[in-house]
């Protein structure tokens, strides 16, 4: 057996490997496997045209609603349907405002030690409106100073009263006769009346004499509004 040194065997292996690679290259597509590397150039890429929109532009304009889809509530109110659908127009009858009313105090109807006055609110406007609840009231002097505390409310069922032009509603104003109760009294010049849910008051002349303002049994009471001008 002929002995071959290790260095000689290693060199023969390298030569064989190079020969195989040369054959593979010759059988390829003819391109040089050692072609020049790509060149990197500085600059800004131009946006693609005709492609997908960026997220910002895609969300800036919502897609059109499909045919037959319901419009938003705001659009429904702004543009009523041509077929006579609901509109945003306020109903013809709504709450009566202070500027549309006139206040007055009716005749006293005393009984069982009580003084009973109807406080009347009349629709002085040219439209129909509604009242519901209790009016506010306060006795005042000629200079506008209030006499006594605000009246208390009697219990009662609230109803909505519809007033056409010239029609009225009334609330009962009652207090114990001061001559019987012994309450301290004062004589007001007027009664301020505030319609339900309003802030401005109406002034009605007071001709009912002295009213209790402090002391025993000095409370004044108001009832809920009812249709008409008196019991």
Buried (B, 14 or more C-beta within 10 A) or exposed (E): EEEEEEEEEEEEEEEEEEEEEEEEEEEEEEEEEEEEEEEEEEEEEEEEEEEEEEEEEEEEEEEEEEEEEEEEEEEBEEEEEEEEEEEEEEEEBEBBEBEBBBBBBBEBBEEEEBBBBBBBBBBBBEEBBBBBBBBBBBBBEEEEEEBBEEBEBEEBEEEEBBBEEEBBBBBBBBBBBBEEBEBBBBBBBBBBBBBBEBEEBBEBEBEBEBBBBEEEBBBBBBBBBBEEBBE
